[in-house]
Amino acid sequence: MLIYSCEASNMHNPEKYLHYNEEDFARDIFFRSWILAPDEKNTTFWTNWILLHPDKAPVLENARWQMLQLTVEEEVIAKERLDAIWHNIQSRKGVIQEKEEVIPEPDFYPEASAKVIPLFSFKAWQQIAAIFLIVSFCAGTLYYYLKPANLPSQTFSTAYGEIKAVILPDNSKVILNGNSTLTFPESWPEDKDREVSLVGEAYFSVTHTQNHRPFRVRLNDGVQVNVLGTKFTVTRRPTKTQVVLNEGKVKLTKEADKYYGLRTTVLDEAIMQPGDLVEVQKKSPLFNKTAIPDPQVYAAFTQNKIIFKNTLLSEVARVLEDTYGYRVEIAKPGLAHKHFSGTTPTSDIDMLFSAIERLFSVQVIQKEKNIIIK
């Protein structure tokens, strides 16, 4: 924290300068003394004041440059010339009106025999530049140590309707559902958290390490699943993002990046217990958590099954589209809001269509991957 010196604080009220404009600064004796005859006292005061009030820096800069435009070569700035300097500034800006306040006489002037002092206070701006370089160096160093390491990675993907098991570097197991992609480093350094990125749907069985290294699944919109050792199902689809916890305990967080990734702001977090389902709302920073009776239903694909329990037909259509590549049109009015329960092998989707036809007395028309229910 920057602190003004006692001498500067007593002689010059720092707060009064907050309301100054360019003309006010140019008329101010203490500001002019910094420009015309800089010394340790006025240089320290104005350097600290600019750092504390950076929004006023352009105003001071304009006032300074106005005074620098007055050419002074090889002559002495005597006392009687200070008023002339101000009149020259006023005439350059086309300002005729002068303030009625009486300007106190400065308490010091350069001696007439003294050497001419340059109008530009190079020392003051050197100090500001040095401070800027130090701050930039610290920020760069912090970013270097906090940014994710660019480790060699590998990616596993599945086609529509395909299921694939993947073993991670720590022996954790992941079962990818159809139309899904998992990306993770080839190896995790001992001093780094374990982290993967998922697009699609997958069932995770995470190994608990001896040094309790966290395991993190990164989803979209700043959402991440943080665990130590547990089993859960993650869905990240274009229209749905959710996490279902089977065993253990996880924490979900939703963050927003600040300052190019150097800092994040937590928008919401949720601690999950077994049987919890958390859905990520796309238009809201908050999570929606509910308790479900059977979390194994959401991991049925690991057993090559599709299980629906009291599921909206619109959700059935979403699963068929996202996981199996169908294009489903529910043409019968109101049918999308009906609930459906049933189980079918992933290898026999036609069985699901037959069950829908019998239960709702509708016709399912299939042409390759295009489905119309009417």
C-alpha atoms as a printed R data frame, in Angstrom:
    type eleno elety resid chain resno       x       y       z
1   ATOM     1    CA   MET     A     1   0.000   0.000   0.000
2   ATOM     2    CA   LEU     A     2   1.350   3.451  -0.961
3   ATOM     3    CA   ILE     A     3   1.539   6.084   1.793
4   ATOM     4    CA   TYR     A     4   2.151   9.790   1.310
5   ATOM     5    CA   SER     A     5   4.944  11.337   3.366
6   ATOM     6    CA   CYS     A     6   3.836  13.294   6.427
7   ATOM     7    CA   GLU     A     7   5.355  16.499   5.021
8   ATOM     8    CA   ALA     A     8   3.547  16.183   1.686
9   ATOM     9    CA   SER     A     9   0.259  15.254   3.384
10  ATOM    10    CA   ASN     A    10   0.371  18.286   5.665
11  ATOM    11    CA   MET     A    11   1.312  20.842   2.988
12  ATOM    12    CA   HIS     A    12  -0.818  19.443   0.124
13  ATOM    13    CA   ASN     A    13  -4.188  17.769   0.522
14  ATOM    14    CA   PRO     A    14  -4.099  14.790  -1.915
15  ATOM    15    CA   GLU     A    15  -7.897  14.550  -2.050
16  ATOM    16    CA   LYS     A    16  -8.402  18.041  -3.466
17  ATOM    17    CA   TYR     A    17  -6.650  17.013  -6.695
18  ATOM    18    CA   LEU     A    18  -9.375  14.417  -7.426
19  ATOM    19    CA   HIS     A    19 -11.622  17.237  -8.743
20  ATOM    20    CA   TYR     A    20  -8.912  19.096 -10.726
21  ATOM    21    CA   ASN     A    21  -8.995  19.458 -14.484
22  ATOM    22    CA   GLU     A    22  -6.084  20.237 -16.792
23  ATOM    23    CA   GLU     A    23  -6.267  23.977 -16.143
24  ATOM    24    CA   ASP     A    24  -6.399  23.462 -12.392
25  ATOM    25    CA   PHE     A    25  -3.272  21.311 -12.438
26  ATOM    26    CA   ALA     A    26  -1.453  23.792 -14.662
27  ATOM    27    CA   ARG     A    27  -2.270  26.587 -12.169
28  ATOM    28    CA   ASP     A    28  -1.324  24.544  -9.132
29  ATOM    29    CA   ILE     A    29   1.978  25.737  -7.614
30  ATOM    30    CA   PHE     A    30   2.990  22.303  -6.340
31  ATOM    31    CA   PHE     A    31   2.249  20.616  -9.677
32  ATOM    32    CA   ARG     A    32   4.154  23.309 -11.571
33  ATOM    33    CA   SER     A    33   7.102  22.932  -9.233
34  ATOM    34    CA   TRP     A    34   7.244  19.224 -10.123
35  ATOM    35    CA   ILE     A    35   7.272  20.013 -13.858
36  ATOM    36    CA   LEU     A    36   9.589  23.058 -13.707
37  ATOM    37    CA   ALA     A    37  11.854  22.182 -10.780
38  ATOM    38    CA   PRO     A    38  11.476  18.536  -9.745
39  ATOM    39    CA   ASP     A    39  12.987  17.444  -6.463
40  ATOM    40    CA   GLU     A    40  12.650  14.421  -4.187
41  ATOM    41    CA   LYS     A    41   9.635  15.803  -2.320
42  ATOM    42    CA   ASN     A    42   7.373  16.688  -5.272
43  ATOM    43    CA   THR     A    43   8.517  13.695  -7.343
44  ATOM    44    CA   THR     A    44   7.603  11.261  -4.536
45  ATOM    45    CA   PHE     A    45   4.254  12.947  -3.968
46  ATOM    46    CA   TRP     A    46   3.098  12.961  -7.627
47  ATOM    47    CA   THR     A    47   4.457   9.488  -8.424
48  ATOM    48    CA   ASN     A    48   2.476   7.998  -5.527
49  ATOM    49    CA   TRP     A    49  -0.597  10.082  -6.332
50  ATOM    50    CA   ILE     A    50  -0.694   8.840  -9.951
51  ATOM    51    CA   LEU     A    51  -0.340   5.219  -8.818
52  ATOM    52    CA   LEU     A    52  -3.231   5.639  -6.378
53  ATOM    53    CA   HIS     A    53  -5.436   7.448  -8.937
54  ATOM    54    CA   PRO     A    54  -4.526   6.019 -12.367
55  ATOM    55    CA   ASP     A    55  -7.767   7.362 -13.879
56  ATOM    56    CA   LYS     A    56  -6.410  10.910 -13.422
57  ATOM    57    CA   ALA     A    57  -3.146  10.127 -15.206
58  ATOM    58    CA   PRO     A    58  -4.424  11.319 -18.656
59  ATOM    59    CA   VAL     A    59  -5.472  14.669 -17.134
60  ATOM    60    CA   LEU     A    60  -2.027  15.158 -15.563
61  ATOM    61    CA   GLU     A    61  -0.370  14.064 -18.800
62  ATOM    62    CA   ASN     A    62  -2.302  16.653 -20.835
63  ATOM    63    CA   ALA     A    63  -1.465  19.392 -18.343
64  ATOM    64    CA   ARG     A    64   2.187  18.346 -18.378
65  ATOM    65    CA   TRP     A    65   2.388  18.353 -22.174
66  ATOM    66    CA   GLN     A    66   0.764  21.754 -22.354
67  ATOM    67    CA   MET     A    67   3.573  23.101 -20.220
68  ATOM    68    CA   LEU     A    68   6.207  21.136 -22.155
69  ATOM    69    CA   GLN     A    69   5.051  22.828 -25.362
70  ATOM    70    CA   LEU     A    70   6.484  26.080 -24.020
71  ATOM    71    CA   THR     A    71  10.040  26.152 -25.348
72  ATOM    72    CA   VAL     A    72  12.644  27.297 -22.818
73  ATOM    73    CA   GLU     A    73  16.201  27.231 -24.123
74  ATOM    74    CA   GLU     A    74  19.253  28.366 -22.172
75  ATOM    75    CA   GLU     A    75  17.447  30.895 -19.987
76  ATOM    76    CA   VAL     A    76  16.431  31.149 -16.362
77  ATOM    77    CA   ILE     A    77  12.825  30.751 -15.185
78  ATOM    78    CA   ALA     A    78  12.561  33.692 -12.837
79  ATOM    79    CA   LYS     A    79   9.766  34.430 -10.450
80  ATOM    80    CA   GLU     A    80   8.096  37.088 -12.589
81  ATOM    81    CA   ARG     A    81   7.825  34.653 -15.539
82  ATOM    82    CA   LEU     A    82   5.523  32.118 -13.806
83  ATOM    83    CA   ASP     A    83   2.402  34.176 -14.502
84  ATOM    84    CA   ALA     A    84   3.516  34.613 -18.109
85  ATOM    85    CA   ILE     A    85   3.757  30.843 -18.477
86  ATOM    86    CA   TRP     A    86   0.175  30.444 -17.333
87  ATOM    87    CA   HIS     A    87  -1.043  33.154 -19.763
88  ATOM    88    CA   ASN     A    88   0.732  31.391 -22.620
89  ATOM    89    CA   ILE     A    89  -1.022  28.128 -21.740
90  ATOM    90    CA   GLN     A    90  -4.386  29.904 -21.648
91  ATOM    91    CA   SER     A    91  -3.795  31.539 -25.048
92  ATOM    92    CA   ARG     A    92  -2.775  28.213 -26.640
93  ATOM    93    CA   LYS     A    93  -6.065  26.612 -25.503
94  ATOM    94    CA   GLY     A    94  -8.136  29.674 -26.471
95  ATOM    95    CA   VAL     A    95  -9.356  30.102 -22.920
96  ATOM    96    CA   ILE     A    96 -10.084  33.713 -22.003
97  ATOM    97    CA   GLN     A    97 -11.910  33.350 -18.707
98  ATOM    98    CA   GLU     A    98  -9.609  33.345 -15.713
99  ATOM    99    CA   LYS     A    99 -10.481  32.102 -12.244
100 ATOM   100    CA   GLU     A   100 -10.859  34.685  -9.493
101 ATOM   101    CA   GLU     A   101  -8.984  32.673  -6.887
102 ATOM   102    CA   VAL     A   102  -5.679  34.058  -5.686
103 ATOM   103    CA   ILE     A   103  -2.765  31.783  -6.446
104 ATOM   104    CA   PRO     A   104  -0.445  31.605  -3.457
105 ATOM   105    CA   GLU     A   105   3.137  32.455  -4.124
106 ATOM   106    CA   PRO     A   106   5.403  29.403  -4.374
107 ATOM   107    CA   ASP     A   107   7.589  28.823  -1.369
108 ATOM   108    CA   PHE     A   108  10.668  28.170  -3.460
109 ATOM   109    CA   TYR     A   109  12.136  29.105  -6.887
110 ATOM   110    CA   PRO     A   110  15.269  28.180  -8.732
111 ATOM   111    CA   GLU     A   111  18.062  30.678  -8.128
112 ATOM   112    CA   ALA     A   112  18.608  33.080 -11.012
113 ATOM   113    CA   SER     A   113  22.159  31.877 -11.403
114 ATOM   114    CA   ALA     A   114  21.215  28.224 -11.335
115 ATOM   115    CA   LYS     A   115  21.483  25.962 -14.333
116 ATOM   116    CA   VAL     A   116  18.297  25.624 -16.413
117 ATOM   117    CA   ILE     A   117  16.331  22.523 -15.345
118 ATOM   118    CA   PRO     A   118  14.631  20.565 -18.157
119 ATOM   119    CA   LEU     A   119  10.830  20.818 -18.181
120 ATOM   120    CA   PHE     A   120  10.471  17.046 -18.545
121 ATOM   121    CA   SER     A   121  10.999  15.218 -15.237
122 ATOM   122    CA   PHE     A   122  12.726  12.143 -16.566
123 ATOM   123    CA   LYS     A   123  13.424  10.785 -13.086
124 ATOM   124    CA   ALA     A   124   9.729  10.714 -12.138
125 ATOM   125    CA   TRP     A   125   8.704   8.851 -15.253
126 ATOM   126    CA   GLN     A   126  11.635   6.484 -14.811
127 ATOM   127    CA   GLN     A   127  10.168   5.543 -11.436
128 ATOM   128    CA   ILE     A   128   6.721   4.957 -12.936
129 ATOM   129    CA   ALA     A   129   8.219   2.841 -15.727
130 ATOM   130    CA   ALA     A   130  10.215   0.819 -13.192
131 ATOM   131    CA   ILE     A   131   7.095   0.120 -11.127
132 ATOM   132    CA   PHE     A   132   5.203  -0.913 -14.275
133 ATOM   133    CA   LEU     A   133   7.989  -3.320 -15.259
134 ATOM   134    CA   ILE     A   134   8.050  -4.861 -11.783
135 ATOM   135    CA   VAL     A   135   4.269  -5.404 -11.817
136 ATOM   136    CA   SER     A   136   4.426  -6.889 -15.324
137 ATOM   137    CA   PHE     A   137   7.231  -9.227 -14.310
138 ATOM   138    CA   CYS     A   138   5.315 -10.433 -11.242
139 ATOM   139    CA   ALA     A   139   2.140 -10.977 -13.285
140 ATOM   140    CA   GLY     A   140   4.069 -12.904 -15.949
141 ATOM   141    CA   THR     A   141   5.755 -15.062 -13.338
142 ATOM   142    CA   LEU     A   142   2.438 -15.784 -11.632
143 ATOM   143    CA   TYR     A   143   0.812 -16.720 -14.935
144 ATOM   144    CA   TYR     A   144   3.719 -19.035 -15.808
145 ATOM   145    CA   TYR     A   145   3.279 -21.026 -12.597
146 ATOM   146    CA   LEU     A   146  -0.533 -21.032 -12.580
147 ATOM   147    CA   LYS     A   147  -1.277 -21.744 -16.231
148 ATOM   148    CA   PRO     A   148  -2.058 -25.361 -17.167
149 ATOM   149    CA   ALA     A   149   1.015 -27.260 -18.272
150 ATOM   150    CA   ASN     A   150   1.146 -28.075 -21.999
151 ATOM   151    CA   LEU     A   151   1.658 -31.805 -21.542
152 ATOM   152    CA   PRO     A   152   1.444 -34.289 -24.440
153 ATOM   153    CA   SER     A   153  -2.145 -35.511 -24.552
154 ATOM   154    CA   GLN     A   154  -4.125 -38.335 -26.078
155 ATOM   155    CA   THR     A   155  -7.723 -38.450 -27.228
156 ATOM   156    CA   PHE     A   156 -10.253 -41.285 -27.413
157 ATOM   157    CA   SER     A   157 -13.487 -40.948 -29.362
158 ATOM   158    CA   THR     A   158 -16.499 -43.139 -30.102
159 ATOM   159    CA   ALA     A   159 -18.857 -43.224 -33.055
160 ATOM   160    CA   TYR     A   160 -22.645 -43.149 -32.738
161 ATOM   161    CA   GLY     A   161 -23.775 -46.214 -30.792
162 ATOM   162    CA   GLU     A   162 -20.202 -47.280 -29.964
163 ATOM   163    CA   ILE     A   163 -19.030 -47.964 -26.387
164 ATOM   164    CA   LYS     A   164 -15.346 -47.914 -25.478
165 ATOM   165    CA   ALA     A   165 -13.439 -48.547 -22.233
166 ATOM   166    CA   VAL     A   166 -10.381 -46.374 -21.517
167 ATOM   167    CA   ILE     A   167  -7.715 -46.857 -18.832
168 ATOM   168    CA   LEU     A   168  -6.197 -43.580 -17.585
169 ATOM   169    CA   PRO     A   169  -2.528 -43.138 -16.509
170 ATOM   170    CA   ASP     A   170  -3.493 -43.599 -12.816
171 ATOM   171    CA   ASN     A   171  -5.464 -46.802 -13.646
172 ATOM   172    CA   SER     A   172  -8.810 -45.043 -13.292
173 ATOM   173    CA   LYS     A   173 -11.415 -46.454 -15.698
174 ATOM   174    CA   VAL     A   174 -13.664 -44.548 -18.071
175 ATOM   175    CA   ILE     A   175 -16.413 -46.039 -20.228
176 ATOM   176    CA   LEU     A   176 -17.328 -43.757 -23.118
177 ATOM   177    CA   ASN     A   177 -20.853 -43.796 -24.475
178 ATOM   178    CA   GLY     A   178 -21.581 -43.240 -28.164
179 ATOM   179    CA   ASN     A   179 -20.577 -39.983 -29.858
180 ATOM   180    CA   SER     A   180 -18.171 -38.957 -27.078
181 ATOM   181    CA   THR     A   181 -14.590 -37.692 -26.811
182 ATOM   182    CA   LEU     A   182 -12.187 -37.912 -23.855
183 ATOM   183    CA   THR     A   183  -8.870 -36.005 -23.742
184 ATOM   184    CA   PHE     A   184  -6.165 -36.321 -21.073
185 ATOM   185    CA   PRO     A   185  -2.352 -36.117 -20.697
186 ATOM   186    CA   GLU     A   186  -0.240 -39.154 -21.483
187 ATOM   187    CA   SER     A   187   1.036 -38.963 -17.899
188 ATOM   188    CA   TRP     A   188   0.332 -36.822 -14.839
189 ATOM   189    CA   PRO     A   189   3.296 -35.312 -12.954
190 ATOM   190    CA   GLU     A   190   3.302 -36.114  -9.238
191 ATOM   191    CA   ASP     A   191   2.890 -32.443  -8.310
192 ATOM   192    CA   LYS     A   192  -0.087 -31.846 -10.638
193 ATOM   193    CA   ASP     A   193  -3.794 -32.605 -10.294
194 ATOM   194    CA   ARG     A   194  -5.259 -35.303 -12.492
195 ATOM   195    CA   GLU     A   195  -7.420 -33.681 -15.151
196 ATOM   196    CA   VAL     A   196  -9.433 -34.812 -18.176
197 ATOM   197    CA   SER     A   197 -11.752 -33.094 -20.633
198 ATOM   198    CA   LEU     A   198 -15.025 -34.652 -21.791
199 ATOM   199    CA   VAL     A   199 -17.419 -33.984 -24.634
200 ATOM   200    CA   GLY     A   200 -20.328 -36.420 -24.712
201 ATOM   201    CA   GLU     A   201 -21.140 -38.957 -21.997
202 ATOM   202    CA   ALA     A   202 -18.976 -41.231 -19.854
203 ATOM   203    CA   TYR     A   203 -18.954 -43.309 -16.680
204 ATOM   204    CA   PHE     A   204 -15.959 -42.719 -14.402
205 ATOM   205    CA   SER     A   205 -14.455 -45.073 -11.816
206 ATOM   206    CA   VAL     A   206 -11.681 -42.981 -10.257
207 ATOM   207    CA   THR     A   207  -8.750 -44.478  -8.366
208 ATOM   208    CA   HIS     A   208  -7.886 -42.892  -5.016
209 ATOM   209    CA   THR     A   209  -4.144 -42.139  -4.858
210 ATOM   210    CA   GLN     A   210  -1.976 -42.367  -1.729
211 ATOM   211    CA   ASN     A   211  -1.140 -38.668  -1.824
212 ATOM   212    CA   HIS     A   212  -4.859 -37.778  -2.258
213 ATOM   213    CA   ARG     A   213  -4.358 -36.096  -5.599
214 ATOM   214    CA   PRO     A   214  -7.594 -34.502  -6.839
215 ATOM   215    CA   PHE     A   215  -9.204 -35.738 -10.032
216 ATOM   216    CA   ARG     A   216 -10.950 -33.165 -12.201
217 ATOM   217    CA   VAL     A   217 -13.312 -33.487 -15.164
218 ATOM   218    CA   ARG     A   218 -13.613 -30.281 -17.182
219 ATOM   219    CA   LEU     A   219 -16.898 -29.690 -18.972
220 ATOM   220    CA   ASN     A   220 -18.251 -26.610 -20.746
221 ATOM   221    CA   ASP     A   221 -18.917 -23.046 -19.526
222 ATOM   222    CA   GLY     A   222 -16.374 -23.268 -16.698
223 ATOM   223    CA   VAL     A   223 -18.010 -26.332 -15.074
224 ATOM   224    CA   GLN     A   224 -15.733 -28.929 -13.498
225 ATOM   225    CA   VAL     A   225 -16.189 -32.079 -11.380
226 ATOM   226    CA   ASN     A   226 -13.663 -32.408  -8.525
227 ATOM   227    CA   VAL     A   227 -13.202 -35.822  -6.859
228 ATOM   228    CA   LEU     A   228 -10.705 -37.932  -4.912
229 ATOM   229    CA   GLY     A   229 -12.036 -41.408  -5.597
230 ATOM   230    CA   THR     A   230 -15.576 -42.204  -6.687
231 ATOM   231    CA   LYS     A   231 -17.932 -43.444  -9.411
232 ATOM   232    CA   PHE     A   232 -20.169 -41.129 -11.398
233 ATOM   233    CA   THR     A   233 -21.714 -40.498 -14.803
234 ATOM   234    CA   VAL     A   234 -21.107 -37.244 -16.668
235 ATOM   235    CA   THR     A   235 -23.208 -36.036 -19.587
236 ATOM   236    CA   ARG     A   236 -22.058 -33.130 -21.702
237 ATOM   237    CA   ARG     A   237 -24.302 -32.798 -24.720
238 ATOM   238    CA   PRO     A   238 -25.334 -29.753 -26.810
239 ATOM   239    CA   THR     A   239 -28.662 -29.437 -24.969
240 ATOM   240    CA   LYS     A   240 -27.874 -31.106 -21.618
241 ATOM   241    CA   THR     A   241 -25.038 -31.099 -19.091
242 ATOM   242    CA   GLN     A   242 -25.452 -33.140 -15.920
243 ATOM   243    CA   VAL     A   243 -23.600 -35.250 -13.347
244 ATOM   244    CA   VAL     A   244 -24.999 -38.314 -11.547
245 ATOM   245    CA   LEU     A   245 -23.098 -39.653  -8.528
246 ATOM   246    CA   ASN     A   246 -23.101 -43.400  -7.891
247 ATOM   247    CA   GLU     A   247 -20.507 -43.723  -5.112
248 ATOM   248    CA   GLY     A   248 -18.298 -41.427  -3.046
249 ATOM   249    CA   LYS     A   249 -18.468 -37.656  -2.892
250 ATOM   250    CA   VAL     A   250 -17.757 -34.947  -5.451
251 ATOM   251    CA   LYS     A   251 -17.876 -31.168  -5.645
252 ATOM   252    CA   LEU     A   252 -19.095 -29.358  -8.725
253 ATOM   253    CA   THR     A   253 -17.966 -25.803  -9.385
254 ATOM   254    CA   LYS     A   254 -18.898 -23.300 -12.030
255 ATOM   255    CA   GLU     A   255 -16.296 -20.608 -12.580
256 ATOM   256    CA   ALA     A   256 -15.781 -17.525 -14.698
257 ATOM   257    CA   ASP     A   257 -12.303 -16.596 -15.928
258 ATOM   258    CA   LYS     A   258 -10.758 -13.299 -14.798
259 ATOM   259    CA   TYR     A   259  -7.575 -11.632 -15.925
260 ATOM   260    CA   TYR     A   260  -6.643 -14.099 -18.698
261 ATOM   261    CA   GLY     A   261  -6.957 -17.154 -16.481
262 ATOM   262    CA   LEU     A   262  -4.842 -15.816 -13.616
263 ATOM   263    CA   ARG     A   263  -7.905 -15.708 -11.370
264 ATOM   264    CA   THR     A   264 -11.378 -17.205 -11.471
265 ATOM   265    CA   THR     A   265 -14.619 -16.301  -9.785
266 ATOM   266    CA   VAL     A   266 -16.792 -19.149  -8.453
267 ATOM   267    CA   LEU     A   267 -20.364 -18.596  -9.645
268 ATOM   268    CA   ASP     A   268 -21.822 -21.659  -7.885
269 ATOM   269    CA   GLU     A   269 -20.778 -24.946  -6.320
270 ATOM   270    CA   ALA     A   270 -22.576 -28.107  -5.235
271 ATOM   271    CA   ILE     A   271 -21.465 -30.918  -2.927
272 ATOM   272    CA   MET     A   272 -22.919 -34.198  -4.221
273 ATOM   273    CA   GLN     A   273 -23.802 -37.337  -2.274
274 ATOM   274    CA   PRO     A   274 -24.604 -40.750  -3.830
275 ATOM   275    CA   GLY     A   275 -27.949 -40.593  -5.609
276 ATOM   276    CA   ASP     A   276 -27.690 -36.881  -6.442
277 ATOM   277    CA   LEU     A   277 -28.220 -35.546  -9.943
278 ATOM   278    CA   VAL     A   278 -26.967 -32.049 -10.735
279 ATOM   279    CA   GLU     A   279 -28.045 -30.375 -13.949
280 ATOM   280    CA   VAL     A   280 -26.202 -27.350 -15.340
281 ATOM   281    CA   GLN     A   281 -28.553 -24.603 -16.453
282 ATOM   282    CA   LYS     A   282 -27.297 -22.960 -19.656
283 ATOM   283    CA   LYS     A   283 -28.881 -19.569 -18.961
284 ATOM   284    CA   SER     A   284 -28.189 -19.542 -15.233
285 ATOM   285    CA   PRO     A   285 -24.959 -19.591 -13.200
286 ATOM   286    CA   LEU     A   286 -26.658 -21.827 -10.587
287 ATOM   287    CA   PHE     A   287 -26.829 -25.619 -10.428
288 ATOM   288    CA   ASN     A   288 -30.073 -27.588 -10.109
289 ATOM   289    CA   LYS     A   289 -29.613 -30.550  -7.725
290 ATOM   290    CA   THR     A   290 -32.178 -33.324  -7.177
291 ATOM   291    CA   ALA     A   291 -32.156 -36.762  -5.515
292 ATOM   292    CA   ILE     A   292 -32.891 -39.766  -7.747
293 ATOM   293    CA   PRO     A   293 -33.874 -43.292  -6.620
294 ATOM   294    CA   ASP     A   294 -31.611 -45.276  -8.971
295 ATOM   295    CA   PRO     A   295 -28.429 -43.610 -10.302
296 ATOM   296    CA   GLN     A   296 -27.468 -46.873 -12.084
297 ATOM   297    CA   VAL     A   297 -30.097 -46.074 -14.714
298 ATOM   298    CA   TYR     A   298 -27.863 -43.298 -16.066
299 ATOM   299    CA   ALA     A   299 -24.907 -45.704 -16.354
300 ATOM   300    CA   ALA     A   300 -26.896 -48.483 -18.065
301 ATOM   301    CA   PHE     A   301 -24.906 -48.012 -21.264
302 ATOM   302    CA   THR     A   302 -21.920 -49.579 -19.476
303 ATOM   303    CA   GLN     A   303 -23.927 -52.827 -19.582
304 ATOM   304    CA   ASN     A   304 -25.001 -52.310 -23.209
305 ATOM   305    CA   LYS     A   305 -28.513 -51.321 -22.190
306 ATOM   306    CA   ILE     A   306 -30.807 -48.328 -22.551
307 ATOM   307    CA   ILE     A   307 -33.059 -47.847 -19.530
308 ATOM   308    CA   PHE     A   308 -35.790 -45.237 -19.296
309 ATOM   309    CA   LYS     A   309 -37.801 -44.804 -16.109
310 ATOM   310    CA   ASN     A   310 -40.704 -42.374 -16.282
311 ATOM   311    CA   THR     A   311 -38.772 -40.398 -18.891
312 ATOM   312    CA   LEU     A   312 -40.274 -37.731 -21.137
313 ATOM   313    CA   LEU     A   313 -40.421 -38.779 -24.788
314 ATOM   314    CA   SER     A   314 -38.612 -35.540 -25.635
315 ATOM   315    CA   GLU     A   315 -35.697 -36.799 -23.487
316 ATOM   316    CA   VAL     A   316 -35.873 -40.208 -25.193
317 ATOM   317    CA   ALA     A   317 -35.579 -38.413 -28.525
318 ATOM   318    CA   ARG     A   318 -32.553 -36.447 -27.236
319 ATOM   319    CA   VAL     A   319 -30.742 -39.643 -26.186
320 ATOM   320    CA   LEU     A   320 -31.412 -41.223 -29.584
321 ATOM   321    CA   GLU     A   321 -30.048 -38.134 -31.339
322 ATOM   322    CA   ASP     A   322 -26.986 -37.413 -29.172
323 ATOM   323    CA   THR     A   323 -25.835 -40.993 -28.595
324 ATOM   324    CA   TYR     A   324 -27.033 -42.956 -31.613
325 ATOM   325    CA   GLY     A   325 -27.151 -40.335 -34.370
326 ATOM   326    CA   TYR     A   326 -30.897 -40.455 -35.139
327 ATOM   327    CA   ARG     A   327 -32.946 -37.439 -36.188
328 ATOM   328    CA   VAL     A   328 -36.248 -37.737 -34.335
329 ATOM   329    CA   GLU     A   329 -39.424 -35.785 -35.125
330 ATOM   330    CA   ILE     A   330 -42.396 -36.155 -32.761
331 ATOM   331    CA   ALA     A   331 -45.241 -35.122 -35.039
332 ATOM   332    CA   LYS     A   332 -48.188 -35.980 -32.782
333 ATOM   333    CA   PRO     A   333 -49.221 -32.944 -30.674
334 ATOM   334    CA   GLY     A   334 -48.606 -33.365 -26.941
335 ATOM   335    CA   LEU     A   335 -46.734 -36.645 -27.338
336 ATOM   336    CA   ALA     A   336 -43.342 -35.122 -26.428
337 ATOM   337    CA   HIS     A   337 -44.621 -34.497 -22.872
338 ATOM   338    CA   LYS     A   338 -45.699 -38.112 -22.315
339 ATOM   339    CA   HIS     A   339 -43.625 -40.318 -19.992
340 ATOM   340    CA   PHE     A   340 -42.077 -43.611 -21.042
341 ATOM   341    CA   SER     A   341 -40.476 -46.516 -19.155
342 ATOM   342    CA   GLY     A   342 -38.664 -49.396 -20.806
343 ATOM   343    CA   THR     A   343 -35.407 -51.287 -21.291
344 ATOM   344    CA   THR     A   344 -33.774 -52.358 -24.531
345 ATOM   345    CA   PRO     A   345 -30.325 -53.615 -25.612
346 ATOM   346    CA   THR     A   346 -28.193 -50.962 -27.283
347 ATOM   347    CA   SER     A   347 -27.773 -53.372 -30.174
348 ATOM   348    CA   ASP     A   348 -31.547 -53.514 -30.861
349 ATOM   349    CA   ILE     A   349 -32.993 -49.984 -30.986
350 ATOM   350    CA   ASP     A   350 -35.896 -51.283 -33.086
351 ATOM   351    CA   MET     A   351 -37.247 -52.946 -29.940
352 ATOM   352    CA   LEU     A   352 -37.546 -49.482 -28.384
353 ATOM   353    CA   PHE     A   353 -39.501 -48.180 -31.373
354 ATOM   354    CA   SER     A   354 -41.909 -51.135 -31.191
355 ATOM   355    CA   ALA     A   355 -42.535 -50.501 -27.483
356 ATOM   356    CA   ILE     A   356 -43.343 -46.825 -28.166
357 ATOM   357    CA   GLU     A   357 -45.766 -47.779 -30.918
358 ATOM   358    CA   ARG     A   358 -47.665 -50.234 -28.691
359 ATOM   359    CA   LEU     A   359 -47.729 -48.032 -25.589
360 ATOM   360    CA   PHE     A   360 -48.870 -44.773 -27.197
361 ATOM   361    CA   SER     A   361 -50.783 -46.165 -30.186
362 ATOM   362    CA   VAL     A   362 -48.614 -44.248 -32.646
363 ATOM   363    CA   GLN     A   363 -46.711 -45.074 -35.794
364 ATOM   364    CA   VAL     A   364 -42.913 -44.902 -35.902
365 ATOM   365    CA   ILE     A   365 -41.696 -44.333 -39.447
366 ATOM   366    CA   GLN     A   366 -38.000 -45.004 -39.924
367 ATOM   367    CA   LYS     A   367 -35.958 -44.111 -42.987
368 ATOM   368    CA   GLU     A   368 -32.299 -44.836 -42.275
369 ATOM   369    CA   LYS     A   369 -31.437 -42.474 -39.406
370 ATOM   370    CA   ASN     A   370 -34.556 -40.307 -39.723
371 ATOM   371    CA   ILE     A   371 -37.432 -41.151 -37.349
372 ATOM   372    CA   ILE     A   372 -40.951 -39.680 -37.429
373 ATOM   373    CA   ILE     A   373 -43.385 -40.506 -34.594
374 ATOM   374    CA   LYS     A   374 -47.012 -39.692 -35.462
